[in-house]
Amino acid sequence: MTIGALSFLYPWVLLGLAALPVIWWLLRVTPPQPRRTRFPALALLLGLQQKEETSAHTPLWLLLLRMLILSLLVVAFAGPVLNRGEPVEGDGPLAFIVDNGWAPAAPWGAR
């Protein structure tokens, strides 16, 4: 699959983006886990006031951040490649930039 100069090695992975609305719905419906606290003696509970309250829904900013991260992961797993397979045009000199470290040494004959 090619979008302009950007192509994907595994375009079928992009179908994972279709799951984003389902994940959005699950995160909106499922409330956060309740906190566990030890049950003190009954005498200590008489004057106890709850200072923190947990919301019934995930905050919108956190939900949007999670969706953005998930969509970026799906696109990353699809293997984006820039300018794949475009032929080199022109008659002028061509410069190659090659890493000559130890990592590309083994398949150097194929290059």
N, CA, C and O atoms as a GROMACS GRO file, in nm:
protein
  444
    1MET      N    1   0.085  -0.117   0.000
    1MET     CA    2   0.000   0.000   0.000
    1MET      C    3   0.090   0.124   0.000
    1MET      O    4   0.185   0.131   0.077
    2THR      N    5   0.059   0.218  -0.084
    2THR     CA    6   0.140   0.338  -0.096
    2THR      C    7   0.052   0.462  -0.081
    2THR      O    8  -0.053   0.473  -0.144
    3ILE      N    9   0.097   0.555   0.002
    3ILE     CA   10   0.031   0.684   0.019
    3ILE      C   11   0.136   0.790  -0.012
    3ILE      O   12   0.218   0.824   0.073
    4GLY      N   13   0.134   0.841  -0.134
    4GLY     CA   14   0.235   0.938  -0.177
    4GLY      C   15   0.372   0.871  -0.178
    4GLY      O   16   0.390   0.770  -0.246
    5ALA      N   17   0.468   0.927  -0.105
    5ALA     CA   18   0.602   0.870  -0.098
    5ALA      C   19   0.614   0.768   0.013
    5ALA      O   20   0.720   0.707   0.029
    6LEU      N   21   0.508   0.748   0.091
    6LEU     CA   22   0.511   0.658   0.206
    6LEU      C   23   0.443   0.527   0.169
    6LEU      O   24   0.329   0.526   0.124
    7SER      N   25   0.515   0.417   0.188
    7SER     CA   26   0.455   0.286   0.164
    7SER      C   27   0.474   0.200   0.288
    7SER      O   28   0.558   0.231   0.373
    8PHE      N   29   0.396   0.093   0.299
    8PHE     CA   30   0.398   0.008   0.417
    8PHE      C   31   0.437  -0.134   0.377
    8PHE      O   32   0.388  -0.187   0.277
    9LEU      N   33   0.525  -0.195   0.457
    9LEU     CA   34   0.567  -0.331   0.430
    9LEU      C   35   0.458  -0.430   0.466
    9LEU      O   36   0.444  -0.533   0.400
   10TYR      N   37   0.380  -0.402   0.569
   10TYR     CA   38   0.272  -0.488   0.616
   10TYR      C   39   0.143  -0.408   0.622
   10TYR      O   40   0.100  -0.370   0.731
   11PRO      N   41   0.080  -0.380   0.510
   11PRO     CA   42  -0.038  -0.292   0.511
   11PRO      C   43  -0.159  -0.352   0.582
   11PRO      O   44  -0.246  -0.277   0.627
   12TRP      N   45  -0.166  -0.483   0.595
   12TRP     CA   46  -0.280  -0.544   0.664
   12TRP      C   47  -0.281  -0.511   0.812
   12TRP      O   48  -0.386  -0.521   0.877
   13VAL      N   49  -0.167  -0.472   0.868
   13VAL     CA   50  -0.162  -0.433   1.010
   13VAL      C   51  -0.241  -0.305   1.033
   13VAL      O   52  -0.288  -0.280   1.144
   14LEU      N   53  -0.256  -0.223   0.928
   14LEU     CA   54  -0.332  -0.099   0.942
   14LEU      C   55  -0.480  -0.125   0.972
   14LEU      O   56  -0.551  -0.033   1.011
   15LEU      N   57  -0.526  -0.248   0.954
   15LEU     CA   58  -0.663  -0.281   0.992
   15LEU      C   59  -0.683  -0.270   1.143
   15LEU      O   60  -0.796  -0.263   1.192
   16GLY      N   61  -0.573  -0.270   1.217
   16GLY     CA   62  -0.581  -0.251   1.362
   16GLY      C   63  -0.636  -0.114   1.399
   16GLY      O   64  -0.688  -0.095   1.509
   17LEU      N   65  -0.625  -0.018   1.307
   17LEU     CA   66  -0.683   0.114   1.333
   17LEU      C   67  -0.835   0.108   1.340
   17LEU      O   68  -0.898   0.195   1.400
   18ALA      N   69  -0.894   0.006   1.278
   18ALA     CA   70  -1.039  -0.009   1.284
   18ALA      C   71  -1.085  -0.049   1.424
   18ALA      O   72  -1.203  -0.031   1.458
   19ALA      N   73  -0.994  -0.102   1.506
   19ALA     CA   74  -1.029  -0.142   1.642
   19ALA      C   75  -1.028  -0.024   1.739
   19ALA      O   76  -1.071  -0.040   1.854
   20LEU      N   77  -0.981   0.091   1.697
   20LEU     CA   78  -0.975   0.206   1.788
   20LEU      C   79  -1.110   0.248   1.844
   20LEU      O   80  -1.117   0.278   1.964
   21PRO      N   81  -1.219   0.252   1.766
   21PRO     CA   82  -1.347   0.288   1.827
   21PRO      C   83  -1.394   0.189   1.934
   21PRO      O   84  -1.456   0.228   2.032
   22VAL      N   85  -1.364   0.063   1.914
   22VAL     CA   86  -1.402  -0.038   2.014
   22VAL      C   87  -1.322  -0.017   2.142
   22VAL      O   88  -1.377  -0.025   2.252
   23ILE      N   89  -1.194   0.010   2.129
   23ILE     CA   90  -1.111   0.034   2.247
   23ILE      C   91  -1.154   0.163   2.316
   23ILE      O   92  -1.154   0.170   2.439
   24TRP      N   93  -1.189   0.265   2.238
   24TRP     CA   94  -1.241   0.391   2.294
   24TRP      C   95  -1.365   0.363   2.379
   24TRP      O   96  -1.377   0.412   2.491
   25TRP      N   97  -1.456   0.283   2.324
   25TRP     CA   98  -1.580   0.251   2.396
   25TRP      C   99  -1.550   0.173   2.523
   25TRP      O  100  -1.611   0.199   2.627
   26LEU      N  101  -1.459   0.077   2.516
   26LEU     CA  102  -1.425  -0.001   2.635
   26LEU      C  103  -1.363   0.085   2.745
   26LEU      O  104  -1.393   0.066   2.863
   27LEU      N  105  -1.277   0.178   2.706
   27LEU     CA  106  -1.214   0.264   2.805
   27LEU      C  107  -1.314   0.363   2.866
   27LEU      O  108  -1.299   0.402   2.981
   28ARG      N  109  -1.414   0.404   2.789
   28ARG     CA  110  -1.514   0.496   2.841
   28ARG      C  111  -1.614   0.424   2.931
   28ARG      O  112  -1.662   0.483   3.028
   29VAL      N  113  -1.645   0.300   2.902
   29VAL     CA  114  -1.745   0.227   2.980
   29VAL      C  115  -1.686   0.172   3.108
   29VAL      O  116  -1.752   0.173   3.212
   30THR      N  117  -1.564   0.123   3.102
   30THR     CA  118  -1.503   0.058   3.217
   30THR      C  119  -1.451   0.162   3.315
   30THR      O  120  -1.363   0.241   3.280
   31PRO      N  121  -1.505   0.165   3.436
   31PRO     CA  122  -1.453   0.261   3.535
   31PRO      C  123  -1.318   0.214   3.588
   31PRO      O  124  -1.283   0.097   3.572
   32PRO      N  125  -1.243   0.303   3.650
   32PRO     CA  126  -1.113   0.263   3.706
   32PRO      C  127  -1.132   0.164   3.822
   32PRO      O  128  -1.238   0.158   3.884
   33GLN      N  129  -1.028   0.089   3.849
   33GLN     CA  130  -1.031  -0.009   3.957
   33GLN      C  131  -1.046   0.060   4.093
   33GLN      O  132  -0.985   0.165   4.116
   34PRO      N  133  -1.127   0.004   4.182
   34PRO     CA  134  -1.138   0.064   4.316
   34PRO      C  135  -1.009   0.041   4.395
   34PRO      O  136  -0.939  -0.058   4.376
   35ARG      N  137  -0.980   0.136   4.484
   35ARG     CA  138  -0.862   0.123   4.568
   35ARG      C  139  -0.896   0.039   4.690
   35ARG      O  140  -1.005   0.049   4.746
   36ARG      N  141  -0.802  -0.044   4.728
   36ARG     CA  142  -0.822  -0.127   4.848
   36ARG      C  143  -0.757  -0.057   4.967
   36ARG      O  144  -0.644  -0.010   4.959
   37THR      N  145  -0.830  -0.052   5.078
   37THR     CA  146  -0.776   0.003   5.202
   37THR      C  147  -0.805  -0.095   5.314
   37THR      O  148  -0.903  -0.170   5.310
   38ARG      N  149  -0.720  -0.093   5.412
   38ARG     CA  150  -0.742  -0.181   5.528
   38ARG      C  151  -0.860  -0.128   5.610
   38ARG      O  152  -0.880  -0.007   5.620
   39PHE      N  153  -0.935  -0.218   5.666
   39PHE     CA  154  -1.050  -0.180   5.746
   39PHE      C  155  -1.006  -0.161   5.891
   39PHE      O  156  -0.978  -0.258   5.961
   40PRO      N  157  -1.000  -0.034   5.937
   40PRO     CA  158  -0.958  -0.012   6.076
   40PRO      C  159  -1.073  -0.041   6.172
   40PRO      O  160  -1.184  -0.076   6.132
   41ALA      N  161  -1.043  -0.026   6.295
   41ALA     CA  162  -1.145  -0.050   6.397
   41ALA      C  163  -1.262   0.047   6.378
   41ALA      O  164  -1.245   0.156   6.323
   42LEU      N  165  -1.378   0.008   6.421
   42LEU     CA  166  -1.499   0.085   6.401
   42LEU      C  167  -1.491   0.223   6.467
   42LEU      O  168  -1.554   0.318   6.419
   43ALA      N  169  -1.416   0.235   6.572
   43ALA     CA  170  -1.403   0.364   6.640
   43ALA      C  171  -1.332   0.467   6.554
   43ALA      O  172  -1.360   0.586   6.564
   44LEU      N  173  -1.243   0.425   6.472
   44LEU     CA  174  -1.170   0.518   6.386
   44LEU      C  175  -1.255   0.568   6.270
   44LEU      O  176  -1.226   0.672   6.213
   45LEU      N  177  -1.359   0.495   6.234
   45LEU     CA  178  -1.442   0.531   6.120
   45LEU      C  179  -1.545   0.638   6.150
   45LEU      O  180  -1.602   0.694   6.056
   46LEU      N  181  -1.571   0.668   6.275
   46LEU     CA  182  -1.678   0.760   6.309
   46LEU      C  183  -1.655   0.901   6.253
   46LEU      O  184  -1.748   0.960   6.199
   47GLY      N  185  -1.536   0.955   6.263
   47GLY     CA  186  -1.509   1.090   6.217
   47GLY      C  187  -1.433   1.095   6.085
   47GLY      O  188  -1.381   1.200   6.049
   48LEU      N  189  -1.426   0.988   6.015
   48LEU     CA  190  -1.348   0.981   5.893
   48LEU      C  191  -1.420   1.049   5.777
   48LEU      O  192  -1.536   1.020   5.750
   49GLN      N  193  -1.351   1.140   5.710
   49GLN     CA  194  -1.404   1.207   5.592
   49GLN      C  195  -1.320   1.165   5.471
   49GLN      O  196  -1.197   1.162   5.478
   50GLN      N  197  -1.387   1.132   5.362
   50GLN     CA  198  -1.315   1.092   5.242
   50GLN      C  199  -1.266   1.218   5.170
   50GLN      O  200  -1.347   1.304   5.134
   51LYS      N  201  -1.136   1.229   5.149
   51LYS     CA  202  -1.079   1.348   5.089
   51LYS      C  203  -1.064   1.335   4.938
   51LYS      O  204  -1.075   1.434   4.866
   52GLU      N  205  -1.041   1.215   4.889
   52GLU     CA  206  -1.025   1.195   4.745
   52GLU      C  207  -1.145   1.118   4.691
   52GLU      O  208  -1.196   1.024   4.753
   53GLU      N  209  -1.188   1.161   4.575
   53GLU     CA  210  -1.295   1.090   4.507
   53GLU      C  211  -1.244   1.048   4.369
   53GLU      O  212  -1.177   1.125   4.301
   54THR      N  213  -1.278   0.927   4.331
   54THR     CA  214  -1.237   0.880   4.199
   54THR      C  215  -1.350   0.904   4.101
   54THR      O  216  -1.467   0.889   4.136
   55SER      N  217  -1.316   0.940   3.980
   55SER     CA  218  -1.418   0.967   3.880
   55SER      C  219  -1.471   0.836   3.823
   55SER      O  220  -1.405   0.733   3.830
   56ALA      N  221  -1.590   0.843   3.769
   56ALA     CA  222  -1.651   0.724   3.710
   56ALA      C  223  -1.600   0.698   3.570
   56ALA      O  224  -1.619   0.588   3.518
   57HIS      N  225  -1.536   0.796   3.508
   57HIS     CA  226  -1.485   0.782   3.372
   57HIS      C  227  -1.339   0.825   3.365
   57HIS      O  228  -1.291   0.903   3.448
   58THR      N  229  -1.272   0.774   3.266
   58THR     CA  230  -1.135   0.815   3.239
   58THR      C  231  -1.137   0.958   3.185
   58THR      O  232  -1.223   0.990   3.103
   59PRO      N  233  -1.046   1.045   3.229
   59PRO     CA  234  -1.043   1.182   3.175
   59PRO      C  235  -1.022   1.181   3.024
   59PRO      O  236  -0.954   1.094   2.971
   60LEU      N  237  -1.080   1.279   2.958
   60LEU     CA  238  -1.074   1.284   2.812
   60LEU      C  239  -0.932   1.298   2.761
   60LEU      O  240  -0.897   1.236   2.661
   61TRP      N  241  -0.849   1.379   2.826
   61TRP     CA  242  -0.712   1.397   2.781
   61TRP      C  243  -0.634   1.267   2.787
   61TRP      O  244  -0.552   1.239   2.700
   62LEU      N  245  -0.658   1.186   2.891
   62LEU     CA  246  -0.588   1.059   2.904
   62LEU      C  247  -0.637   0.960   2.800
   62LEU      O  248  -0.559   0.882   2.745
   63LEU      N  249  -0.766   0.962   2.773
   63LEU     CA  250  -0.822   0.874   2.671
   63LEU      C  251  -0.769   0.908   2.533
   63LEU      O  252  -0.736   0.817   2.456
   64LEU      N  253  -0.760   1.037   2.500
   64LEU     CA  254  -0.705   1.078   2.371
   64LEU      C  255  -0.557   1.044   2.359
   64LEU      O  256  -0.510   1.004   2.252
   65LEU      N  257  -0.484   1.059   2.467
   65LEU     CA  258  -0.342   1.023   2.466
   65LEU      C  259  -0.324   0.874   2.443
   65LEU      O  260  -0.235   0.834   2.367
   66ARG      N  261  -0.404   0.792   2.506
   66ARG     CA  262  -0.397   0.647   2.485
   66ARG      C  263  -0.432   0.609   2.342
   66ARG      O  264  -0.368   0.522   2.284
   67MET      N  265  -0.532   0.674   2.284
   67MET     CA  266  -0.570   0.644   2.145
   67MET      C  267  -0.459   0.685   2.049
   67MET      O  268  -0.432   0.615   1.952
   68LEU      N  269  -0.395   0.799   2.076
   68LEU     CA  270  -0.285   0.844   1.991
   68LEU      C  271  -0.168   0.747   1.997
   68LEU      O  272  -0.110   0.712   1.894
   69ILE      N  273  -0.133   0.704   2.116
   69ILE     CA  274  -0.023   0.609   2.133
   69ILE      C  275  -0.055   0.478   2.063
   69ILE      O  276   0.031   0.421   1.996
   70LEU      N  277  -0.177   0.430   2.078
   70LEU     CA  278  -0.216   0.304   2.014
   70LEU      C  279  -0.214   0.315   1.862
   70LEU      O  280  -0.170   0.223   1.794
   71SER      N  281  -0.262   0.427   1.808
   71SER     CA  282  -0.262   0.442   1.663
   71SER      C  283  -0.119   0.455   1.610
   71SER      O  284  -0.090   0.404   1.502
   72LEU      N  285  -0.030   0.522   1.683
   72LEU     CA  286   0.110   0.530   1.641
   72LEU      C  287   0.178   0.393   1.644
   72LEU      O  288   0.261   0.363   1.559
   73LEU      N  289   0.143   0.311   1.742
   73LEU     CA  290   0.197   0.176   1.747
   73LEU      C  291   0.150   0.092   1.629
   73LEU      O  292   0.228   0.016   1.571
   74VAL      N  293   0.022   0.104   1.593
   74VAL     CA  294  -0.030   0.028   1.480
   74VAL      C  295   0.040   0.069   1.351
   74VAL      O  296   0.077  -0.016   1.270
   75VAL      N  297   0.058   0.199   1.331
   75VAL     CA  298   0.126   0.247   1.211
   75VAL      C  299   0.273   0.203   1.212
   75VAL      O  300   0.327   0.169   1.107
   76ALA      N  301   0.338   0.202   1.328
   76ALA     CA  302   0.477   0.159   1.337
   76ALA      C  303   0.491   0.011   1.305
   76ALA      O  304   0.587  -0.029   1.239
   77PHE      N  305   0.396  -0.072   1.351
   77PHE     CA  306   0.402  -0.214   1.321
   77PHE      C  307   0.372  -0.244   1.175
   77PHE      O  308   0.405  -0.353   1.126
   78ALA      N  309   0.312  -0.152   1.104
   78ALA     CA  310   0.284  -0.172   0.961
   78ALA      C  311   0.410  -0.154   0.876
   78ALA      O  312   0.408  -0.186   0.758
   79GLY      N  313   0.517  -0.106   0.934
   79GLY     CA  314   0.645  -0.094   0.864
   79GLY      C  315   0.648   0.016   0.760
   79GLY      O  316   0.663  -0.014   0.642
   80PRO      N  317   0.634   0.142   0.799
   80PRO     CA  318   0.638   0.250   0.700
   80PRO      C  319   0.777   0.266   0.640
   80PRO      O  320   0.878   0.258   0.710
   81VAL      N  321   0.781   0.288   0.509
   81VAL     CA  322   0.907   0.309   0.436
   81VAL      C  323   0.888   0.432   0.349
   81VAL      O  324   0.786   0.445   0.282
   82LEU      N  325   0.985   0.520   0.349
   82LEU     CA  326   0.978   0.643   0.270
   82LEU      C  327   1.050   0.622   0.138
   82LEU      O  328   1.163   0.574   0.134
   83ASN      N  329   0.984   0.659   0.028
   83ASN     CA  330   1.039   0.651  -0.108
   83ASN      C  331   1.084   0.510  -0.145
   83ASN      O  332   1.195   0.491  -0.194
   84ARG      N  333   0.999   0.414  -0.124
   84ARG     CA  334   1.032   0.275  -0.155
   84ARG      C  335   1.018   0.250  -0.305
   84ARG      O  336   0.912   0.276  -0.363
   85GLY      N  337   1.120   0.200  -0.364
   85GLY     CA  338   1.113   0.154  -0.501
   85GLY      C  339   1.112   0.262  -0.607
   85GLY      O  340   1.081   0.232  -0.723
   86GLU      N  341   1.142   0.384  -0.574
   86GLU     CA  342   1.144   0.488  -0.676
   86GLU      C  343   1.277   0.482  -0.750
   86GLU      O  344   1.382   0.477  -0.685
   87PRO      N  345   1.277   0.482  -0.882
   87PRO     CA  346   1.404   0.479  -0.956
   87PRO      C  347   1.477   0.612  -0.944
   87PRO      O  348   1.415   0.718  -0.930
   88VAL      N  349   1.608   0.604  -0.949
   88VAL     CA  350   1.691   0.724  -0.943
   88VAL      C  351   1.695   0.786  -1.082
   88VAL      O  352   1.727   0.718  -1.180
   89GLU      N  353   1.663   0.914  -1.090
   89GLU     CA  354   1.661   0.982  -1.220
   89GLU      C  355   1.778   1.079  -1.230
   89GLU      O  356   1.828   1.129  -1.129
   90GLY      N  357   1.820   1.105  -1.351
   90GLY     CA  358   1.926   1.203  -1.374
   90GLY      C  359   2.053   1.138  -1.422
   90GLY      O  360   2.071   1.016  -1.413
   91ASP      N  361   2.143   1.222  -1.474
   91ASP     CA  362   2.269   1.174  -1.527
   91ASP      C  363   2.388   1.215  -1.442
   91ASP      O  364   2.501   1.175  -1.472
   92GLY      N  365   2.366   1.291  -1.339
   92GLY     CA  366   2.475   1.343  -1.257
   92GLY      C  367   2.531   1.237  -1.165
   92GLY      O  368   2.486   1.122  -1.166
   93PRO      N  369   2.630   1.275  -1.084
   93PRO     CA  370   2.690   1.180  -0.990
   93PRO      C  371   2.590   1.141  -0.880
   93PRO      O  372   2.500   1.218  -0.846
   94LEU      N  373   2.608   1.022  -0.827
   94LEU     CA  374   2.521   0.968  -0.724
   94LEU      C  375   2.604   0.939  -0.600
   94LEU      O  376   2.706   0.871  -0.609
   95ALA      N  377   2.563   0.990  -0.487
   95ALA     CA  378   2.637   0.970  -0.362
   95ALA      C  379   2.562   0.871  -0.274
   95ALA      O  380   2.441   0.883  -0.254
   96PHE      N  381   2.635   0.774  -0.221
   96PHE     CA  382   2.580   0.677  -0.128
   96PHE      C  383   2.636   0.705   0.010
   96PHE      O  384   2.755   0.732   0.024
   97ILE      N  385   2.552   0.697   0.110
   97ILE     CA  386   2.598   0.709   0.248
   97ILE      C  387   2.579   0.571   0.309
   97ILE      O  388   2.467   0.521   0.320
   98VAL      N  389   2.690   0.509   0.350
   98VAL     CA  390   2.687   0.370   0.396
   98VAL      C  391   2.749   0.364   0.535
   98VAL      O  392   2.853   0.425   0.560
   99ASP      N  393   2.685   0.290   0.623
   99ASP     CA  394   2.740   0.266   0.755
   99ASP      C  395   2.844   0.155   0.742
   99ASP      O  396   2.811   0.045   0.698
  100ASN      N  397   2.968   0.182   0.779
  100ASN     CA  398   3.072   0.080   0.764
  100ASN      C  399   3.115   0.025   0.899
  100ASN      O  400   3.232  -0.009   0.917
  101GLY      N  401   3.025   0.016   0.992
  101GLY     CA  402   3.054  -0.040   1.124
  101GLY      C  403   3.054  -0.192   1.120
  101GLY      O  404   3.055  -0.252   1.013
  102TRP      N  405   3.053  -0.254   1.237
  102TRP     CA  406   3.059  -0.399   1.245
  102TRP      C  407   2.925  -0.464   1.211
  102TRP      O  408   2.923  -0.578   1.166
  103ALA      N  409   2.813  -0.393   1.231
  103ALA     CA  410   2.682  -0.455   1.210
  103ALA      C  411   2.656  -0.488   1.062
  103ALA      O  412   2.608  -0.598   1.035
  104PRO      N  413   2.685  -0.400   0.966
  104PRO     CA  414   2.658  -0.436   0.826
  104PRO      C  415   2.772  -0.512   0.760
  104PRO      O  416   2.769  -0.530   0.638
  105ALA      N  417   2.872  -0.558   0.834
  105ALA     CA  418   2.988  -0.623   0.774
  105ALA      C  419   2.954  -0.759   0.716
  105ALA      O  420   3.007  -0.795   0.611
  106ALA      N  421   2.866  -0.835   0.781
  106ALA     CA  422   2.837  -0.971   0.735
  106ALA      C  423   2.771  -0.974   0.597
  106ALA      O  424   2.816  -1.050   0.512
  107PRO      N  425   2.667  -0.895   0.570
  107PRO     CA  426   2.605  -0.902   0.437
  107PRO      C  427   2.665  -0.802   0.337
  107PRO      O  428   2.597  -0.762   0.243
  108TRP      N  429   2.793  -0.763   0.358
  108TRP     CA  430   2.850  -0.661   0.271
  108TRP      C  431   2.861  -0.707   0.126
  108TRP      O  432   2.848  -0.626   0.035
  109GLY      N  433   2.883  -0.835   0.103
  109GLY     CA  434   2.893  -0.887  -0.033
  109GLY      C  435   2.763  -0.871  -0.110
  109GLY      O  436   2.766  -0.852  -0.231
  110ALA      N  437   2.651  -0.879  -0.043
  110ALA     CA  438   2.521  -0.863  -0.110
  110ALA      C  439   2.496  -0.716  -0.146
  110ALA      O  440   2.422  -0.688  -0.239
  111ARG      N  441   2.558  -0.625  -0.074
  111ARG     CA  442   2.537  -0.483  -0.103
  111ARG      C  443   2.620  -0.442  -0.221
  111ARG      O  444   2.616  -0.325  -0.261
   0.00000   0.00000   0.00000
